[in-house]
Amino acid sequence: DHRDLHYPLRRQRQMCIRDSTNSPEPGLCPAIDANTPQVSGVVFSPNSGILPIGDSISMTFQAGEPGLSAVSVTVNGINVTPTFTDNQNGSYSVVYTIANGHTDRSSTQQIPISITVRDDAGNQNVAYTTSPSSTLSPAIDANKPVITAVSFSPSTGWRKIGDTITMTINAGESGLNQGTITINNKPVTSFTDLGDGTYTVIYSVASGDNDIADNDRIPVNVVLLDDAGNQSSAYTVSPIANNCPAIDANVPVISSLGFSPSSGWRKIGDSVSVTLNAGETSLTLISGTVNNKNVTGFTDNLDGTYTATYTILEGDNDIDAGSQIPVSFVLSDVAGNRNIAYTSSPSAANSPAIDGNKPQVLSLVYNPTSGWHRVGESFTL
């Protein structure tokens, strides 16, 4: 009879095999273990959901006896033998921790396993590979999203306040979610999954955003998430300057205006030179009036100042020496941003007076109004 001579559990006690020749005393007999361990009843915890990188799965299995040791245990093709635990009740547990690059398993797939254990006698089972069904297994997402490129539309020209830039993100898989995404250090809107592994977002240029010169890149920061919660590495590689639009997010600012001459009287045919301080070059005149008349000769002095000329014509409004001359100037930058009309005129003390009207003779009256006047006589006009 080759049954194990152990009871109630193997190796708890030795017995000798006795036959008609009288076998040695029990203490002098070897123990016999003629059965390999039997693995069954594998369960996962958790046994549903989708698990991301860093999460763990506890796998418990039954073997019917304590005291076994692990020869080799794998979950999802990964060695988990070092985590082997004897629960002292005939069951054993291991822990599998998901790392980036492990094999993904969908919710309709089983997680491959392999369990080989050994008893104290050295018997070991044939590798047990019967994994729980997919309905009793969690899905595994062991690969974080990878962003490969971004692009802008439009990719050239200037964008002003109120304009938008669409950024397309290439990630190679659909179904991802928006993480932190910024363009020009500002949050974006309208995250859209195009269903082909690409995504779009929209950046709207707002007043006060950073200006980006035509030869500079627009800073980007893109993070995407998959449904398991895996987060991509932040993608910060912006398209080259040739493939980036320039951004002008600040309207022109006229800080002051001055007249020359700044005192005295200006009559019909005279001119007044107007100097504007705007702090930047390359601005253009949208509208400019002095004394409610259009100026001429608008000139960029290339130092942040601009000059224009107001020529007094007959019929222009008279401005006395104690009054300010009304002004209004609107400038535009190369992107098309315009300032709110600048209407702050210099004080009367720093403005010339204007006489835009010739004297008019309204009537003539003679005295006397009749009769003859001879040489030497006079009359009043």
Secondary structure as UniProt FT lines:
FT   TURN            10..11
FT   TURN            20..21
FT   HELIX           26..28
FT   STRAND          40..45
FT   STRAND          50..51
FT   TURN            53..54
FT   STRAND          56..62
FT   STRAND          69..75
FT   TURN            76..77
FT   STRAND          78..79
FT   HELIX           81..83
FT   STRAND          85..86
FT   STRAND          91..97
FT   TURN            100..101
FT   TURN            107..108
FT   STRAND          113..118
FT   TURN            120..121
FT   HELIX           134..136
FT   STRAND          139..140
FT   STRAND          149..153
FT   STRAND          158..159
FT   TURN            161..162
FT   STRAND          164..170
FT   STRAND          177..183
FT   TURN            184..185
FT   STRAND          186..187
FT   STRAND          189..193
FT   STRAND          198..204
FT   TURN            207..208
FT   TURN            214..215
FT   STRAND          220..225
FT   TURN            227..228
FT   HELIX           241..243
FT   STRAND          246..247
FT   STRAND          256..260
FT   STRAND          265..267
FT   TURN            268..269
FT   STRAND          271..277
FT   STRAND          284..290
FT   TURN            291..292
FT   STRAND          293..294
FT   STRAND          296..300
FT   STRAND          305..311
FT   TURN            314..315
FT   TURN            321..322
FT   STRAND          327..332
FT   TURN            334..335
FT   HELIX           348..350
FT   STRAND          353..355
FT   TURN            375..376
//
